[in-house]
Amino acid sequence: TIGSSISLLGIILFLYIIWESMMTQRQVIFPIQLNSSIEWYQNTPPAEHSYSELPMLTN
């Protein structure tokens, strides 16, 4: 049926993307370890009233 054909095409495309990413070994553009965000400066979970004013991030 058409639904199974679309699913098969999606699986084939998914496997091709996985295979191609493993073969090319490109450099990661967005690393997973983005510890510069404000969530990493607080304890988890943050207290209900963590900020006396809205936080502002600058580079």
C-alpha positions as CSV (number, residue, x, y, z in Angstrom):
1,T,0.0,0.0,0.0
2,I,1.0,3.7,-0.2
3,G,1.5,4.0,3.6
4,S,3.9,1.1,3.7
5,S,5.8,2.5,0.7
6,I,6.2,5.9,2.4
7,S,7.4,4.2,5.6
8,L,9.9,2.1,3.7
9,L,11.1,5.2,1.8
10,G,11.5,7.0,5.2
11,I,13.4,4.1,6.7
12,I,15.7,3.9,3.7
13,L,16.3,7.7,3.8
14,F,17.0,7.5,7.6
15,L,19.5,4.7,7.2
16,Y,21.2,6.6,4.3
17,I,21.6,9.7,6.5
18,I,23.1,7.6,9.4
19,W,25.5,5.8,7.0
20,E,26.5,9.1,5.3
21,S,27.2,10.8,8.6
22,M,29.4,8.0,9.8
23,M,31.3,7.8,6.5
24,T,32.1,11.5,6.1
25,Q,33.1,12.3,9.8
26,R,32.3,16.0,9.4
27,Q,33.1,18.4,12.2
28,V,30.2,19.2,14.6
29,I,28.8,22.7,14.1
30,F,26.7,22.8,17.3
31,P,28.4,20.9,20.1
32,I,26.2,19.3,22.7
33,Q,28.1,20.8,25.6
34,L,26.7,24.3,25.5
35,N,27.3,25.1,29.1
36,S,27.1,28.8,28.7
37,S,23.4,29.0,29.0
38,I,21.8,30.3,32.1
39,E,20.3,26.9,33.1
40,W,23.8,25.6,33.9
41,Y,24.4,28.4,36.4
42,Q,21.5,27.5,38.6
43,N,20.9,24.5,40.8
44,T,18.4,22.0,39.4
45,P,15.5,22.6,39.8
46,P,15.9,26.3,40.5
47,A,14.2,27.9,43.5
48,E,10.8,29.4,42.8
49,H,12.1,32.9,43.2
50,S,15.6,32.6,41.8
51,Y,15.9,36.0,40.2
52,S,15.1,39.3,41.7
53,E,14.9,40.7,38.1
54,L,14.9,39.1,34.7
55,P,18.3,37.7,33.7
56,M,20.2,39.0,30.7
57,L,22.9,37.1,28.9
58,T,25.7,38.8,27.1
59,N,28.6,37.5,25.1
